[in-house]
Amino acid sequence: MVEDNSIDTVELGDKIVRVLKTIYDPEIPVDIYELGLIYDVFVNEDYDVKVLMTLTSPNCPVAESLPVEVEEKVKSIDAVKNAEVEITFDPPWT
């Protein structure tokens, strides 16, 4: 019998959410997950991750750095093979 130590996508999704909750908007003292900036997290069977997120405004001062931080922190999770962040303003954040 071969032991399967692989992580399931639901468990990986939970780990990703925990990591996202460590990233804070610099202007509002709330993490980006609780703030509602994360619209969805997709994990495929190859453990590739896509994060669909928005910013507080199109002119957000961290528009360049925040998606990079999200991508880097998600990639730091052992099981994640690759991570990509897609920014959308539809629907707009409120």
C-alpha positions as a Markdown table, in Angstrom:
| # | Residue | x | y | z |
|---|---|---|---|---|
| 1 | Met | 0.0 | 0.0 | 0.0 |
| 2 | Val | 1.3 | 3.4 | -1.0 |
| 3 | Glu | 0.8 | 6.2 | 1.5 |
| 4 | Asp | -0.6 | 9.4 | -0.1 |
| 5 | Asn | 0.7 | 12.5 | 1.6 |
| 6 | Ser | -0.7 | 14.9 | -0.9 |
| 7 | Ile | -2.9 | 17.7 | 0.3 |
| 8 | Asp | -6.4 | 18.1 | -1.0 |
| 9 | Thr | -7.5 | 21.3 | -2.7 |
| 10 | Val | -9.9 | 22.2 | 0.1 |
| 11 | Glu | -7.2 | 22.0 | 2.7 |
| 12 | Leu | -4.8 | 23.9 | 0.4 |
| 13 | Gly | -7.6 | 26.5 | 0.0 |
| 14 | Asp | -7.8 | 26.9 | 3.7 |
| 15 | Lys | -4.0 | 27.4 | 4.0 |
| 16 | Ile | -4.2 | 30.0 | 1.3 |
| 17 | Val | -6.9 | 31.9 | 3.1 |
| 18 | Arg | -4.8 | 31.8 | 6.3 |
| 19 | Val | -1.9 | 33.4 | 4.4 |
| 20 | Leu | -4.1 | 36.0 | 2.8 |
| 21 | Lys | -5.3 | 37.0 | 6.3 |
| 22 | Thr | -1.7 | 38.0 | 7.1 |
| 23 | Ile | -1.6 | 40.7 | 4.3 |
| 24 | Tyr | -3.0 | 44.1 | 5.4 |
| 25 | Asp | -4.1 | 47.1 | 3.4 |
| 26 | Pro | -1.7 | 49.8 | 4.4 |
| 27 | Glu | -4.4 | 52.5 | 4.7 |
| 28 | Ile | -7.0 | 50.4 | 6.5 |
| 29 | Pro | -5.9 | 48.2 | 9.5 |
| 30 | Val | -7.8 | 45.2 | 8.2 |
| 31 | Asp | -6.5 | 42.2 | 6.3 |
| 32 | Ile | -7.3 | 42.0 | 2.6 |
| 33 | Tyr | -9.4 | 38.9 | 3.1 |
| 34 | Glu | -11.7 | 40.4 | 5.7 |
| 35 | Leu | -11.7 | 43.6 | 3.8 |
| 36 | Gly | -13.3 | 41.8 | 0.9 |
| 37 | Leu | -10.6 | 42.4 | -1.6 |
| 38 | Ile | -10.3 | 38.7 | -2.4 |
| 39 | Tyr | -13.2 | 37.7 | -4.7 |
| 40 | Asp | -12.2 | 34.1 | -5.3 |
| 41 | Val | -9.3 | 31.5 | -5.0 |
| 42 | Phe | -9.1 | 28.8 | -7.6 |
| 43 | Val | -6.9 | 25.7 | -7.0 |
| 44 | Asn | -6.6 | 23.1 | -9.7 |
| 45 | Glu | -5.5 | 19.4 | -9.4 |
| 46 | Asp | -1.9 | 20.4 | -10.2 |
| 47 | Tyr | -1.9 | 22.8 | -7.2 |
| 48 | Asp | -1.7 | 25.9 | -9.4 |
| 49 | Val | -3.5 | 28.8 | -7.7 |
| 50 | Lys | -5.3 | 31.8 | -9.2 |
| 51 | Val | -6.4 | 34.6 | -6.9 |
| 52 | Leu | -9.1 | 36.9 | -8.2 |
| 53 | Met | -8.9 | 40.1 | -6.3 |
| 54 | Thr | -9.7 | 43.8 | -6.4 |
| 55 | Leu | -8.2 | 46.9 | -4.9 |
| 56 | Thr | -9.9 | 49.6 | -2.8 |
| 57 | Ser | -9.7 | 51.9 | -5.9 |
| 58 | Pro | -8.1 | 51.9 | -9.3 |
| 59 | Asn | -5.7 | 54.6 | -8.1 |
| 60 | Cys | -4.8 | 52.6 | -5.0 |
| 61 | Pro | -1.2 | 53.5 | -3.9 |
| 62 | Val | -0.3 | 49.8 | -3.5 |
| 63 | Ala | -1.7 | 48.8 | -6.9 |
| 64 | Glu | 1.7 | 47.6 | -8.0 |
| 65 | Ser | 3.0 | 46.0 | -4.8 |
| 66 | Leu | -0.1 | 44.4 | -3.2 |
| 67 | Pro | -0.7 | 41.8 | -6.0 |
| 68 | Val | 3.0 | 40.9 | -6.0 |
| 69 | Glu | 2.9 | 40.4 | -2.2 |
| 70 | Val | -0.2 | 38.2 | -2.5 |
| 71 | Glu | 1.4 | 36.1 | -5.2 |
| 72 | Glu | 4.7 | 35.7 | -3.3 |
| 73 | Lys | 3.0 | 34.7 | -0.1 |
| 74 | Val | 0.7 | 32.2 | -1.8 |
| 75 | Lys | 3.7 | 30.7 | -3.6 |
| 76 | Ser | 5.5 | 30.3 | -0.3 |
| 77 | Ile | 3.0 | 27.6 | 0.7 |
| 78 | Asp | 4.7 | 24.3 | 0.2 |
| 79 | Ala | 2.0 | 22.5 | -1.8 |
| 80 | Val | 1.5 | 25.4 | -4.2 |
| 81 | Lys | 3.2 | 24.8 | -7.5 |
| 82 | Asn | 2.4 | 28.2 | -9.1 |
| 83 | Ala | 0.4 | 31.3 | -8.2 |
| 84 | Glu | -1.2 | 34.0 | -10.3 |
| 85 | Val | -3.1 | 37.1 | -9.2 |
| 86 | Glu | -5.7 | 38.6 | -11.4 |
| 87 | Ile | -7.0 | 42.1 | -10.6 |
| 88 | Thr | -10.6 | 43.1 | -11.4 |
| 89 | Phe | -12.7 | 46.0 | -10.7 |
| 90 | Asp | -15.9 | 44.2 | -11.6 |
| 91 | Pro | -17.7 | 44.4 | -9.3 |
| 92 | Pro | -16.1 | 47.5 | -7.8 |
| 93 | Trp | -15.1 | 47.2 | -4.1 |
| 94 | Thr | -17.4 | 49.0 | -1.7 |
